[in-house]
Amino acid sequence: MSDATATGEIVVTLPDGSTMDVERGTTVEEVAYGIGPGLGEDTVAGVLDGGLVDKAAPIDSDSEIEIITDESEEYLRVLRHSAAHVFAQALERRCPEAKLAIGPPTEEGFYYDIANVDLDSDDLAEIEAEAEAIVEEDLAIERSEVSHEEAIEKYENEDNPYKLDILETEAAGAESVWFYEQGEFEDLCRGPHVSSTGEIGGFALLETSAAYWRGEEDNDSLTRVYGTAFESEGELEEYLERRQEAKERDHRRIGQEMDLFSISEITGPGLPLYHPNGKAVLQQLEDYVDSLNAERGYDIVETPHAFRTELWKKSGHYENYRDDMFVFEVGDDEFGLKPMNCPGHATIFDESAWSYRELPVRYSENGKVYRKEQRGELSGLSRVWAFTIDDGHLFLRPDQIDVEVAGIMEMIFAVLGTFDLDYEVALATRPDESVGSEAIWENAESQLRSVLEAQGIDYEIEAGDGAFYGPKIDFGFEDALGREWDGPTIQLDFNMPERLDLEYTGKDNESHRPVMIHRALYGSYERFLMVLIEHFDGKFPLWLAPEQVRILPVADGNIGYADEAAAQLEASGFRVEVERRSWTVGRKIRQGHDDRVPYMLLLGDDEEETGTVSVRDRAEREAGDVELGEFQAHLEDERDEKRTTPDFLD
């Protein structure tokens, strides 16, 4: 206990590491005024021990605090929370019968779940216009404290089961709760909010979707309205333009146009079916990872889709992933579809006796896993029930950690460089729900930190974002639209070898516990393919393209020469199609362009007579009288070097 705490005071630590002694119960805003009157006047909210709070929130114990002003990164989140209330107020003005559930801010805006109304695009337009009027009214947003009993009575009178549920769960046992008021509107809310509706510079409603109360399929079905807000109208316009471009690149639309994959109602939600074109792309991705694994000495293994839950209980997955697992019974045994591949790989390791000289042991598997996501959260390939991980697991001595982690990072950098993706690195530390002692976690986190620093890699700390069994190094990358995605990961695990009783014989002839590393170079094939589709707008690099060359005979009489050219290219491993439909040349070219084929070869009488080809790429550049062998040699270089853009016609 600090001296300040002992005397009735508490210690607050500021972002620069300095501290202040304040009276217990001092508010965030009062701390800001204690730092300086200007900061106090500018205070919008605070971050208390990592959580965003109202500026009137009292501080009851030693805490880390950050003051939020309109210059802070978190300010936009506060603004969008207030925008959610503006939407709710506009909704009640237009549809007084609506019942409000919850309306939190998100990374790109906000949403509000509502009941008792169905909204179409015309309704959204009217509500958006009303919301813009509320912004123009510049209504003060004020917090009031209401007794728990009064709040219950209010929502009982309004027959709102969702607010009552919140009061009876999150606010259970509280003597009082907070409401935020603006004009005639008030809402049960923890905040924080900006001082008035007029601070919202740009407001837009985006779309609606179905949602379940609390995300549980057995609960009421609600309407979720998505919106966004910015400090200025200009920022909003830029966002809407980016959003429209993202919509045009949507992998679900492109996937259908290019016949890559489908998700059928009859086969089930979240279970993608890969068509020949999609599987061709996946096969190239798999072959690339397999080649990297082979270079680093990985042995390929394979594990079944389900195990007895005894294994999941022993590994810790049953306890930590039970709600996300598909579990079923066969006779007296309970089985679970695997949510991860690691316990299977650990079991393979455990079934042999190992000497310290034989470590590290490296296993790899393109393994299918299953996670029981809520149906309302399933979306194309970005969120599915069944997905494939380019999984790798290493079993090694503690003294081998630095070298092996560094080796994996080299593989990851090769992958990110191949696809020309910008990336950021983060060290994710122990989450609230985890297994293992504090000492084990501190050791594991220290090991990863030391590798990053030895490599001279800039990284951020993501507190509490580690796996339940160990810390990890995460690589996030940015696509062509500037959107950030989770990607490769390296996870250091001292816990699973302990839980599964893995051993090797050391130099001292005694049994020792290996360390386990989990790693994925893509993350999952589904998510990575989704990102690549949108990143490249379906215009895959030559080595990935499902159809690499399309040959366009000018007339039916040129089909024989087209088949000869196709056979020559196919003999070198290229994916080639001959356009046999009796279309005009112009229509054939347009179709090839629409199908995003990297190269088209036009073959007419002149080309057949000279034994050449006319080349056209999807950027509509052309070259005539090209020797087929010359073109083939270029294709081989472009494919083998995995270039992201063609350069033959530059």
C-alpha positions in Angstrom: 0.0 0.0 0.0 1.4 3.4 -1.0 1.8 6.2 1.7 -0.8 8.2 -0.2 -3.4 5.4 0.0 -2.7 4.9 3.7 -3.6 8.6 4.3 -6.9 8.4 2.3 -5.3 9.6 -0.9 -4.6 7.7 -4.0 -1.9 7.9 -6.7 -2.7 8.6 -10.4 0.0 7.9 -13.0 0.0 10.1 -16.1 1.1 8.9 -19.6 4.6 10.5 -19.2 5.1 8.4 -16.0 4.7 11.3 -13.6 2.3 10.8 -10.6 -0.1 12.9 -8.6 -1.5 12.3 -5.2 -5.3 13.1 -5.1 -8.2 12.5 -2.8 -10.1 9.3 -3.3 -13.2 10.0 -5.4 -11.5 12.8 -7.4 -12.9 12.9 -10.9 -11.0 12.7 -14.2 -11.9 16.3 -14.9 -10.6 17.4 -11.5 -7.3 15.7 -12.2 -7.1 17.6 -15.5 -7.7 20.9 -13.8 -5.0 19.9 -11.3 -2.6 19.6 -14.2 -3.6 22.9 -15.6 -6.8 25.0 -16.1 -6.5 24.9 -19.9 -6.4 21.1 -19.9 -9.4 21.1 -17.5 -11.5 23.2 -19.8 -10.6 21.1 -22.8 -11.3 17.8 -21.1 -13.9 15.6 -22.9 -13.3 12.3 -21.3 -10.6 10.1 -19.8 -9.0 6.7 -20.1 -8.8 5.0 -16.7 -6.6 1.9 -16.5 -7.2 1.3 -20.2 -11.0 2.0 -20.2 -12.7 5.0 -21.7 -14.7 6.8 -19.0 -16.8 10.0 -18.5 -14.9 13.1 -17.3 -17.1 13.0 -14.2 -16.0 9.4 -13.4 -14.6 9.2 -9.8 -11.2 7.6 -9.3 -11.3 5.2 -6.3 -7.9 3.5 -6.3 -4.3 3.9 -7.6 -4.8 4.2 -11.4 -3.2 5.1 -14.7 -5.0 8.0 -16.3 -5.0 9.8 -19.7 -7.0 13.0 -20.3 -9.0 13.0 -23.6 -9.4 16.3 -25.5 -10.6 16.9 -29.0 -7.0 16.5 -30.1 -6.8 12.9 -28.8 -7.2 9.7 -30.9 -10.0 8.5 -28.6 -12.0 11.7 -29.2 -13.6 10.3 -32.4 -14.9 7.3 -30.5 -16.5 9.6 -28.0 -18.0 11.7 -30.8 -19.4 8.6 -32.4 -21.0 7.4 -29.2 -22.8 10.8 -29.1 -23.8 10.3 -32.7 -25.4 7.0 -31.8 -27.6 9.0 -29.3 -28.4 11.5 -32.1 -29.6 8.6 -34.2 -31.7 7.3 -31.4 -33.3 10.7 -30.8 -34.0 11.1 -34.5 -35.5 7.6 -34.6 -37.9 8.4 -31.7 -39.0 11.6 -33.3 -39.8 9.7 -36.5 -40.8 6.4 -35.0 -42.0 6.8 -31.4 -43.0 3.2 -31.3 -39.4 2.0 -31.6 -37.7 0.4 -28.6 -34.0 1.1 -28.1 -31.6 -1.7 -27.1 -27.9 -0.7 -27.2 -25.9 1.7 -29.3 -22.1 1.6 -28.9 -19.4 3.2 -30.9 -17.2 1.1 -33.2 -13.9 1.5 -35.1 -15.7 3.0 -38.1 -18.7 4.6 -36.6 -21.5 3.2 -34.4 -24.5 1.0 -34.5 -27.8 0.9 -32.6 -29.9 -2.2 -32.1 -33.6 -1.5 -32.1 -36.9 -3.4 -31.9 -40.5 -2.9 -32.9 -39.8 -1.2 -36.3 -38.8 -2.2 -39.8 -36.7 0.3 -41.7 -36.1 0.6 -45.4 -33.8 3.0 -47.3 -36.4 5.7 -47.4 -36.8 5.5 -43.6 -33.1 5.8 -43.1 -33.0 8.9 -45.3 -35.7 10.5 -43.3 -34.1 9.6 -40.0 -30.7 10.9 -41.3 -32.3 14.2 -42.2 -33.8 14.4 -38.7 -30.4 13.6 -37.1 -28.8 16.4 -39.1 -31.4 18.8 -37.8 -30.6 17.6 -34.2 -26.9 18.4 -34.9 -27.9 21.8 -36.2 -29.9 22.4 -33.0 -26.6 22.1 -31.0 -28.3 20.5 -28.0 -26.3 20.3 -24.8 -25.5 16.8 -23.8 -25.8 16.5 -20.0 -25.4 13.7 -17.6 -27.8 13.0 -14.7 -27.7 10.5 -11.9 -30.9 8.5 -11.3 -31.6 5.9 -8.7 -31.7 2.3 -9.9 -35.3 2.0 -8.7 -36.3 5.0 -10.8 -34.6 3.7 -13.8 -36.4 0.3 -13.5 -39.7 2.1 -13.1 -39.1 4.3 -16.2 -38.4 1.3 -18.5 -41.2 -0.8 -17.0 -43.5 2.0 -18.0 -42.0 2.2 -21.5 -42.2 -1.6 -21.7 -38.6 -1.8 -22.8 -37.2 -5.3 -21.9 -33.7 -4.5 -23.2 -33.0 -1.6 -21.0 -34.5 -3.6 -18.1 -32.1 -6.4 -18.9 -29.2 -4.1 -18.7 -30.3 -2.7 -15.4 -30.8 -6.2 -14.0 -27.4 -7.5 -15.2 -24.6 -4.9 -15.8 -26.2 -2.5 -13.2 -27.4 -5.1 -10.8 -26.7 -4.0 -7.2 -25.9 -0.4 -8.2 -27.6 2.3 -6.1 -27.8 4.7 -9.0 -27.1 4.8 -12.8 -26.3 7.5 -15.3 -28.6 8.9 -18.0 -27.5 11.3 -20.8 -30.0 13.9 -21.9 -30.1 16.1 -25.0 -33.3 18.1 -25.6 -36.3 15.9 -25.1 -34.2 12.7 -25.4 -32.6 10.7 -22.6 -30.8 7.3 -22.6 -29.4 5.0 -20.0 -25.6 5.1 -20.7 -22.2 5.0 -19.0 -20.8 7.5 -21.5 -18.6 9.3 -22.2 -20.1 11.9 -24.6 -19.1 15.2 -26.2 -20.7 18.4 -24.7 -23.2 19.0 -27.4 -24.7 17.6 -30.6 -23.2 20.5 -32.6 -19.7 19.0 -32.3 -20.7 16.4 -34.9 -19.4 17.8 -38.2 -20.5 14.9 -40.5 -23.2 12.3 -39.9 -24.4 9.5 -42.1 -26.5 6.3 -41.7 -25.1 3.5 -43.7 -27.1 0.3 -43.7 -29.2 -2.1 -41.6 -28.8 -5.8 -40.7 -30.4 -8.3 -38.5 -29.0 -8.9 -35.0 -29.9 -10.9 -31.9 -30.2 -9.4 -28.4 -26.9 -10.1 -26.6 -25.7 -11.9 -29.8 -27.6 -15.1 -28.7 -29.7 -16.8 -31.4 -32.3 -17.8 -28.9 -33.0 -14.2 -28.0 -35.1 -11.6 -29.8 -34.2 -10.7 -33.3 -33.5 -7.0 -33.6 -32.7 -4.5 -36.4 -29.2 -3.1 -36.3 -28.7 0.3 -37.8 -25.1 1.2 -38.7 -23.9 4.8 -39.0 -20.8 6.9 -38.8 -19.7 10.4 -37.8 -16.7 12.7 -38.1 -15.6 16.0 -36.9 -16.0 17.5 -40.4 -18.1 17.0 -43.5 -15.0 16.7 -45.5 -13.7 13.7 -43.5 -17.1 12.1 -43.9 -17.0 12.5 -47.6 -13.5 11.0 -47.8 -14.8 8.0 -45.7 -17.8 7.5 -47.9 -15.7 7.5 -51.0 -13.4 4.9 -49.5 -16.4 2.8 -48.4 -17.8 2.9 -51.9 -14.5 1.7 -53.3 -14.4 -1.1 -50.7 -18.0 -2.0 -51.7 -16.9 -2.3 -55.4 -14.0 -4.5 -54.3 -16.2 -6.7 -52.0 -14.8 -10.2 -52.2 -18.3 -11.7 -52.1 -19.2 -9.9 -55.3 -15.9 -10.5 -57.0 -15.9 -14.1 -55.8 -19.2 -14.6 -57.6 -18.1 -12.8 -60.8 -14.9 -14.9 -61.0 -16.6 -18.1 -59.8 -14.2 -18.5 -56.9 -16.4 -19.7 -54.1 -20.0 -19.9 -52.8 -21.7 -20.4 -49.5 -24.9 -22.3 -50.1 -28.0 -22.3 -47.9 -28.4 -26.1 -48.4 -24.9 -26.9 -47.2 -25.0 -24.5 -44.3 -23.8 -21.0 -43.2 -20.2 -20.2 -42.7 -19.1 -23.3 -44.8 -17.5 -22.1 -48.0 -17.5 -24.2 -51.1 -14.4 -23.5 -53.3 -15.0 -23.8 -57.1 -12.2 -24.8 -59.4 -11.1 -21.2 -59.9 -11.0 -20.6 -56.2 -9.2 -23.8 -55.4 -6.6 -23.0 -58.1 -5.8 -19.8 -56.1 -5.8 -21.6 -52.8 -3.5 -24.4 -54.2 -0.9 -21.8 -55.2 -1.1 -20.2 -51.8 -0.6 -23.7 -50.2 2.3 -24.6 -52.5 4.0 -21.4 -51.6 3.8 -22.0 -47.9 4.8 -25.6 -48.3 7.9 -24.5 -50.2 8.8 -22.1 -47.3 8.2 -24.9 -44.8 10.4 -27.3 -46.7 13.2 -24.8 -46.8 13.0 -24.5 -43.0 12.9 -28.2 -42.3 9.2 -28.7 -41.4 7.7 -32.2 -41.6 4.2 -32.3 -43.0 1.6 -34.0 -40.8 -2.2 -34.5 -40.9 -4.7 -34.6 -38.1 -8.4 -35.6 -38.2 -11.3 -33.0 -38.0 -12.5 -34.2 -34.6 -11.0 -35.6 -31.4 -12.5 -36.9 -28.1 -13.1 -34.0 -25.8 -10.7 -35.6 -23.3 -7.9 -34.1 -25.4 -9.5 -30.7 -25.5 -10.0 -30.8 -21.7 -6.4 -31.7 -21.2 -5.1 -29.0 -23.5 -7.3 -26.3 -22.0 -9.4 -25.7 -25.1 -12.5 -27.2 -23.6 -12.4 -24.8 -20.7 -11.5 -21.7 -22.8 -13.3 -22.5 -26.2 -16.2 -24.7 -25.2 -18.8 -22.1 -26.3 -17.1 -21.8 -29.7 -16.8 -25.5 -30.3 -19.0 -27.9 -32.2 -19.5 -30.8 -29.8 -21.3 -34.0 -30.4 -21.7 -37.5 -28.8 -20.9 -40.9 -30.3 -22.1 -43.6 -28.0 -20.7 -42.8 -24.5 -18.0 -40.6 -25.9 -18.1 -36.8 -26.4 -16.2 -35.5 -29.4 -15.5 -32.0 -30.6 -14.6 -30.6 -34.1 -11.1 -29.2 -33.7 -11.0 -25.4 -33.1 -7.2 -25.6 -33.4 -4.6 -28.0 -34.7 -2.1 -27.7 -31.9 -3.2 -30.6 -29.6 -3.1 -33.0 -32.5 0.5 -32.0 -33.3 1.5 -32.2 -29.7 0.0 -35.7 -29.5 2.1 -36.8 -32.5 5.2 -35.4 -30.8 4.3 -37.2 -27.6 4.1 -40.6 -29.3 7.8 -40.7 -29.9 10.9 -40.5 -27.6 13.1 -37.5 -28.3 16.6 -36.6 -27.5 17.8 -33.0 -27.0 19.9 -33.5 -30.2 16.8 -34.1 -32.3 15.2 -30.8 -31.3 13.7 -28.6 -32.7 11.0 -30.8 -34.2 8.9 -28.8 -36.7 5.4 -29.9 -37.9 3.3 -28.2 -40.5 -0.3 -28.8 -41.7 -2.8 -27.0 -43.8 -5.4 -28.0 -41.3 -9.2 -27.4 -41.3 -10.6 -26.1 -38.0 -14.1 -25.1 -36.9 -15.4 -22.2 -34.7 -19.0 -21.8 -33.8 -19.5 -18.1 -34.6 -22.9 -16.5 -34.2 -24.9 -16.8 -37.4 -25.4 -13.0 -37.5 -21.6 -12.5 -37.5 -20.9 -14.8 -40.5 -19.8 -12.8 -43.5 -18.4 -14.2 -46.7 -14.9 -15.5 -46.1 -14.1 -13.0 -43.4 -16.0 -14.8 -40.7 -16.9 -18.5 -41.2 -17.5 -21.7 -39.3 -14.9 -23.8 -41.2 -11.5 -22.4 -42.2 -8.0 -23.6 -42.9 -4.9 -22.5 -41.1 -1.4 -22.8 -42.5 -0.4 -24.2 -39.2 3.1 -24.8 -37.9 4.1 -26.1 -34.4 7.7 -26.4 -33.2 8.9 -28.3 -30.2 12.3 -27.1 -29.0 14.7 -26.5 -26.1 14.5 -23.2 -24.3 18.0 -22.2 -25.6 16.6 -22.5 -29.2 13.8 -20.0 -28.8 15.7 -16.9 -30.2 16.9 -18.7 -33.4 13.6 -20.3 -34.1 11.5 -17.2 -33.6 13.9 -15.2 -35.8 13.6 -17.9 -38.5 9.8 -17.8 -38.4 10.0 -14.0 -38.8 12.1 -14.4 -41.9 9.4 -16.6 -43.4 6.7 -14.0 -42.5 8.7 -11.2 -44.0 9.1 -13.2 -47.2 5.3 -13.7 -47.3 4.5 -10.0 -46.7 7.1 -9.0 -49.2 5.8 -11.3 -51.9 2.4 -9.7 -51.7 3.8 -6.2 -51.2 1.9 -5.6 -48.0 2.8 -2.9 -45.5 2.7 -4.2 -41.9 3.0 -3.4 -38.3 4.2 -5.6 -35.4 2.8 -6.0 -32.0 3.6 -8.0 -28.9 0.3 -9.3 -27.3 0.5 -10.1 -23.6 -1.4 -12.2 -21.1 -5.3 -12.0 -21.4 -7.6 -12.1 -18.4 -8.6 -15.7 -19.2 -5.5 -17.7 -19.4 -3.6 -20.7 -18.1 -0.2 -21.0 -16.4 1.6 -19.2 -13.7 2.7 -15.5 -13.7 6.3 -16.6 -13.8 5.8 -18.6 -17.0 4.0 -15.7 -18.7 6.7 -13.2 -17.7 9.4 -15.5 -19.0 7.6 -16.1 -22.3 6.8 -12.4 -22.8 10.5 -11.5 -22.0 11.7 -14.1 -24.6 9.6 -12.6 -27.4 10.5 -9.1 -26.5 14.2 -9.9 -26.5 13.9 -11.4 -30.0 12.1 -8.4 -31.4 14.6 -6.0 -29.9 17.6 -8.1 -31.1 16.2 -7.9 -34.6 15.7 -4.1 -34.3 12.0 -4.4 -35.0 9.6 -1.6 -34.0 6.6 -3.0 -32.2 3.7 -2.0 -30.0 2.4 -3.7 -26.9 -1.2 -5.1 -27.1 -1.9 -5.6 -23.5 -4.2 -8.6 -22.8 -4.4 -9.7 -26.5 -2.3 -12.9 -26.1 -3.7 -16.4 -26.6 -5.0 -18.1 -23.5 -1.8 -20.3 -23.4 0.9 -17.8 -24.2 2.0 -14.4 -25.5 2.4 -13.8 -29.3 3.9 -11.6 -31.9 1.2 -10.4 -34.3 1.7 -9.0 -37.8 -1.0 -6.7 -39.0 -1.0 -5.6 -42.6 -2.6 -2.9 -44.7 -4.4 -3.5 -48.0 -4.7 -1.2 -51.0 -7.6 0.7 -49.4 -5.6 1.4 -46.2 -7.7 -1.1 -44.2 -5.9 -3.0 -41.5 -6.1 -6.8 -41.1 -4.8 -9.4 -38.7 -2.2 -11.6 -40.4 0.7 -13.9 -39.4 1.3 -14.8 -35.8 4.0 -16.4 -33.6 2.9 -17.7 -30.2 5.3 -18.9 -27.5 3.8 -21.6 -25.3 5.2 -23.0 -22.1 1.8 -24.2 -20.9 0.6 -26.8 -23.4 3.7 -28.9 -23.1 3.1 -28.9 -19.3 -0.6 -29.8 -19.7 0.0 -32.5 -22.2 3.1 -33.8 -20.3 5.5 -33.5 -23.3 9.1 -34.5 -22.7 12.5 -34.9 -24.2 15.7 -36.4 -22.8 18.3 -33.8 -22.1 22.1 -33.8 -22.2 22.0 -34.8 -18.5 20.0 -37.9 -19.5 17.0 -36.5 -17.5 13.5 -35.7 -18.7 12.9 -32.1 -19.7 9.9 -30.1 -20.8 10.1 -28.7 -24.4 8.8 -25.2 -25.3 6.1 -25.1 -28.0 5.8 -22.4 -30.7 2.6 -22.0 -32.7 2.9 -20.1 -36.0 0.9 -19.2 -39.1 2.3 -17.3 -42.1 -1.1 -16.2 -43.5 -3.3 -16.6 -40.4 -6.1 -18.5 -42.2 -6.5 -19.1 -45.9 -10.1 -17.9 -45.9 -9.3 -14.5 -44.4 -6.1 -14.1 -46.4 -7.9 -15.0 -49.7 -10.6 -12.5 -48.8 -8.0 -9.8 -48.3 -6.1 -10.7 -51.5 -9.3 -10.6 -53.6 -10.1 -7.1 -52.3 -6.5 -5.9 -52.2 -6.0 -6.8 -55.9 -9.6 -6.1 -56.9 -9.7 -9.7 -58.2 -6.7 -8.9 -60.5 -4.5 -11.5 -59.0 -0.8 -11.6 -59.8 0.0 -14.0 -62.6 1.2 -16.8 -60.3 -2.1 -16.8 -58.4 -4.6 -16.1 -61.2 -7.0 -19.0 -61.7 -6.7 -18.4 -65.5 -3.4 -17.0 -66.5 -3.7 -16.8 -70.3 -6.7 -16.8 -72.5 -6.2 -17.4 -76.2 -8.5 -15.7 -78.6 -8.7 -17.1 -82.1 -9.8 -14.4 -84.5 -11.9 -16.9 -86.5 -12.9 -20.6 -86.2 -10.2 -21.5 -88.7 -7.5 -20.3 -86.2 -8.7 -22.6 -83.3 -6.1 -25.3 -84.4 -3.2 -22.9 -84.0 -4.7 -21.7 -80.7 -4.8 -25.2 -79.4 -1.1 -25.7 -80.3 -0.1 -22.5 -78.5 -2.2 -23.6 -75.5 -0.6 -27.0 -75.4 2.9 -25.4 -75.4 2.1 -23.1 -72.5 0.3 -25.8 -70.6 3.4 -28.0 -70.9 5.2 -25.4 -68.8 2.5 -25.5 -66.1 0.4 -22.5 -67.1 -3.4 -22.4 -66.7 -4.7 -21.6 -70.2 -8.1 -21.4 -71.8 -9.0 -21.2 -75.5 -12.0 -19.0 -76.2 -14.1 -21.2 -78.6 -17.3 -19.1 -78.8 -18.1 -17.6 -82.1 -18.0 -14.1 -80.9 -16.4 -11.0 -82.4 -12.9 -10.3 -81.4 -14.0 -7.2 -79.6 -16.5 -9.1 -77.5 -13.9 -11.8 -76.7 -11.4 -9.1 -75.5 -14.1 -7.4 -73.4 -15.0 -10.7 -71.7 -11.4 -11.5 -71.0 -10.9 -8.1 -69.5 -14.1 -8.5 -67.4 -12.8 -11.9 -66.2 -9.6 -10.2 -65.0 -7.3 -12.6 -67.1 -3.7 -11.3 -66.9 -2.9 -12.0 -70.5 -4.8 -12.6 -73.7 -3.2 -13.8 -77.0 -4.9 -12.8 -80.3 -4.3 -15.4 -83.0 -5.4 -14.7 -86.6 -4.2 -15.7 -90.0 -1.1 -13.3 -89.9 0.0 -14.8 -86.5 -0.5 -18.3 -87.7 1.4 -17.7 -90.9 4.4 -16.2 -89.0 4.2 -18.5 -85.9 3.8 -15.5 -83.6 1.2 -14.1 -81.2 -0.3 -10.7 -80.5 -0.3 -10.1 -76.7 -2.8 -8.0 -74.8 -2.8 -7.6 -71.0 -5.6 -6.6 -68.6 -4.3 -3.1 -68.5 -5.2 -2.9 -72.2 -1.6 -2.7 -73.4 -0.7 -4.5 -76.7 2.3 -5.9 -78.5 2.3 -7.6 -81.9 4.5 -10.1 -83.7 5.8 -11.7 -80.4 7.5 -15.0 -80.6 5.6 -17.5 -78.5 8.8 -18.8 -77.0 9.7 -15.2 -75.9 6.3 -14.7 -74.3 6.6 -18.1 -72.6 10.0 -17.2 -71.2 8.6 -14.0 -69.8 5.6 -15.8 -68.2 7.9 -18.3 -66.5 10.0 -15.4 -65.0 7.0 -13.5 -63.9 5.4 -16.6 -62.3 8.5 -17.9 -60.7 9.5 -14.5 -59.3 5.9 -14.1 -58.0 5.7 -10.5 -59.3 2.7 -8.6 -58.2 2.2 -6.7 -61.5 3.0 -7.7 -65.1 5.8 -5.8 -66.9 6.0 -7.6 -70.3 4.4 -4.7 -72.1 6.0 -1.8 -70.2 
